[in-house]
């Protein structure tokens, strides 16, 4: 199913977030559910030259990589009525125009037992994007995150907030990539290397 066909003439739409959307959707929605999608793994492989970095120093943000054995946890938001067009217009600017993401349709499974799965729209950055960075050692990714800042704030805030979401809402889920990078990045900060992280960023992420 093509994304444009999926969103056409719908009275209700689910949008799945796995990065900054889990704590900052910034659009009106009817309800939200924590859950997961299968067939994708979350990786800090995409560059950011606006929100969490700049043209000279790209930040690192997450995208999804196909992996049939993996699953990614996040939040799905249901938008209805006029919220559909409003949210899609907003996300087109935030994710597509500014972030270089494309849309796909995935099957979202809520965390709560007994609730049925839903098809959801998701935004994914691919290797075709000019600011796609690809894989790198965890420590290298962490050093890049610890040294970058964009118009929205420090790249570390993005990392810490995502890790805190996983601890609070998905405590039994595994995300070795995320937590390994967080550990490296916090060590950089504690040692005073790269850009120091302000204490207020860590406090605000809790």
N, C-alpha and C positions, 0 to 999 in steps of 0.2 A: 504494500500500500504506500503510495506516495504521500509525503506530508501535506501537500496542497489538497489532495483528495480527502485526507483524514480530517482536516480542519474545516472543510467546506460545509456550510449550512448546518453546523452542529449547535445544539442548545446547551451542551456541556462539554468541556474539554479538560483533560488532565495534562499537566506540564510537570515533568520530572527534573529536579535539580540535584546535582551531586557536588557542586562547588560552592561559590558564594551564594547561590540561590537558596541553600539550606538555611541560612541565617538572615539573608537580606533579599527577599524576592522583589520588594518595591512595587508590587502591583496588587490590586484588590483581588481577593479570591473568596470562594464560598467556604472551603474547608481544606485542610491539609492532612496528609498521612505519611508517616515514616515507613519506609519499606525498601525494596531492592529490585534491581533488574538483573537478569542473567545474560551471559554471553559477552560481558564487557568488564574490563578492569580499569580502575581510575589511576591515571599517571600524571605527574607534573612534567609533561612533555611539551606544553604549548607556551609560547612567548606572550608577553603582555607589554605593549609599548605605550599604554595610556593609564589604565586603572591602577596597576601595581608596579609599573616600570615606566621607562621613557625610551625615546628613539636610540639613545646612546647606551642605555643599560636596561635590557629587557628583563622584566620580571618573569617568574615561572608560575603558571596556573594550571589547573587540571583539565584534562580531556579524557575521553574514553577510547580504549583500544580494544578491538575485538579479541575475545578469548573465550572459547566455548565452555571452558571449565570454571570461569570466574563469575563473580557477581559483585555488584556495586550498590552500596546503600546510600540512601539520600531521602529527599522529601518530594512527594507529588502534591501538586496544588490543583484543586478543581476550580475552574473559572466557568461562569455561566452568563448567559445573556450578553449585555454590553461589555462585561468583563473580558470576554473572549477577544474581541477586536482590540480593546484597550491594552490588554496584556501582550498580545502578539505584536502590536505596533511598538510598544515599549521594548520588548525583548529583541525585536528586529534591530533596533538601534544599539542596545546594550550588548547583545551577543553576536549578531551577524555583522552589522556595519562597523562597530568598534572592536569586536573581538575576533571576527573572522570565522565564526562557527557556522555550521550548516545544521539543518534539522533532520531528524530521523524519527521513526515511530517504533516504540519498544513496548514490551509487556511489563507492567509494573505490578509487583506483588506486595500488598500491605503487610506490615509486621504483625498486626493483630490476627489471631486465628479466626477462621470462619468467614473472613472477608474475601470476596472474589477479586481476581486480578483485573486490571484495567489497561487498555491501550493508552499510552501517554506519548506526548511529544517531548523530545530531548534534543539538546544542542550539543554538537560534537565538532571539535576542531580536528582536521585531518592533515596529513603530510603535504597536501597541496597548498596549504596556507603559507604565505611568504614569511610569517613570523613563527611558524612551527619549529620547535627546537629539537624534538626527538629525545631519545634516551641519553642518559649520562649517569655516572656514579652518584650514589645518594649524597655523598659528601660534597660533590661538585654542585649538585642541584641546591643543596642546603646553603652553600656559600653564596650562590647567586641570589637566593631568596633573602638571605640575611643582609644583602648589600643594596637592595633595590626599593624604590619608593615611587609611587605614581600619584595621580590626582585624587584617588580615593584613599590613599594611605600607604603605609609600609607593607611590603610583600609578606613580612613576618606575621602581620595581623591576619592575613588571608590564611596562612598555614595554621596558625594557632587556633583560629576560630573553627576551621574544618576539623582539626583533631579533637577539639573540645566537643563538637557536635557528635562525633563518633563515640566518644567516651560516655556522653550523657544519654544518648538515644539509641545507640547500637553497641552496648558494652560487650556483647558476645560475638560480634562480627570481627573478622580478621582484616587488617589493612596494613601489612608489614611495610609497604612502600611509604605510606603516609607517615607512620610513626617513626620509621627509621630516619626519614628526612627531618621530621620535627626534632628528634633527639640531636642530630648533627647540628641543626640550625641553632637550637638553644645553647649548645656547647660553644658555638662561635660567639654568641651574644655574651655568655657568662665570662668568656675569656677576654672579651673586649675587642675581638677581631671583627673585621668588616664593619658595617654600620651598626652602632649600638641600638638596641631596641629599647624604646622608652617604657618605663614600668607601666604607664597608663595603657599601653597597647595590650599587655598581658592581662591587666585587671579588666579591661573592657571586653576581653574575649571570653570571660568566664560567665 
